[in-house]
Amino acid sequence: MTTANGTPDPTTQPLRDRVILVTGAGDGIGRATALACARAGATLVLLGKTIPKLEAVYDEIESCGAPQPAIYPMNLEGASVRDHEDLAATLEREFGRLDGLVHNAAMLGPLSPIAHYDVESWFRVLQVNLNAPFLLTRALLGLLNASQDASVVFLSDRVGRRGRAYWGAYGVSKAGIEALMQILADELEENTPIRVNSYAPGAVRTGLRRNAYPAEDPDRNPEPEAVVGPLLYLLGPESRGITGRQFDISDFD
């Protein structure tokens, strides 16, 4: 069953029995996604770098009677190839498969002309926003293949689809995410159960948005909970067979 805007009704639990990993699950869109998926019946793996935030989301999920989630602390900025392989081994041991992977974690970095962009910041942003999703997806492909119907969703941004001045490493990383999504979708379209898409939720009331637009009235933007319905659709059975697509929040109006 879907709601008026075409996204799944979570009360019907369209994600029942699915195991879904969300990065940056401690706050913002990641937190809202994890809670919505849990209410829709999924078992969540909450990945993030701040343990108290992850524990708070864990408690919220447990309090609403959803399946017991798992917490996996990881700082994507410093995580090595071995760290990602250890994560995959842990999920293999605990769950045996992975049905959904949401790449939400992101770092804004400075908004600056390329000529003056801090080099260390450039590498840090690309590590979190682009290299980490590559490493994580690569490590988890075996578990995604073990699912009967797996979905990978990359959280994107309009500045990654059309470059804009001063968005620097963040804009480049999101453009790279779009390319990575398309390459993966093309590679996995045949003979695998894995679909891969990106989703740009637009302006949302998050910490990253406040840092990017400090003079903006935050009340003009929707809360994260208002933009996660499309993610339930992309993670659930109703989007089976849809892959390689760049979705925007306006696609679900």
Disulfide bonds with the S-S distance in Angstrom:
none
